[in-house]
């Protein structure tokens, strides 16, 4: 049973990676930066991206998801995509059971991780390291 719904956009963030996912009625196709999810590399990031789809069950069979992601490394991008997909599935299905399942499995699927890289300060090469000094 295919229900035609109005398309909507969700987003996910992790460190400096930002993912925007567009959800619309369709045949269950998922594309990340115009590449089908089946051939996304590396495999560890594909497994991470597929977590919310596997947890949601049959909800994703009639949804086409197009994701655009930029910034960060490949793992941050995977986690940003994962968050965007999970938020979209919860919004699409309107079922509190799916939301609870996501939160029980991994809270960062729906709520972001606010940790960021500490900024560099003067007097040293990185955030906290300083030049060594010897008084002998």
QUIMO-V87692 format. One record per backbone hydrogen bond with DSSP energy under -1.0 kcal/mol. NH is the residue of the N-H (numbers start at 1). CO is the residue of the C=O. Records with the same first field share a line. If there is no record, write none. Layout:
NH: CO + CO
//
This chain:
8: 23
10: 21
12: 19
14: 17
17: 14
18: 70
19: 12
20: 68
21: 10
22: 66
23: 8
24: 64
26: 62
31: 65
32: 35
33: 67
35: 32
37: 30
39: 36
40: 37
46: 42
47: 43
48: 44
49: 45
50: 46
54: 50
55: 51
56: 52
61: 58
63: 60
64: 24
65: 29
66: 22
67: 31
68: 20
70: 18
77: 73
78: 74
79: 75
80: 76
81: 77
82: 78
83: 79
84: 80
85: 81
86: 82
87: 83
88: 84
89: 85
90: 86
91: 87
92: 88
93: 89
94: 90
99: 95
100: 96
101: 97
102: 98
103: 99
104: 100
105: 101
106: 102
109: 106
110: 107
111: 107
//
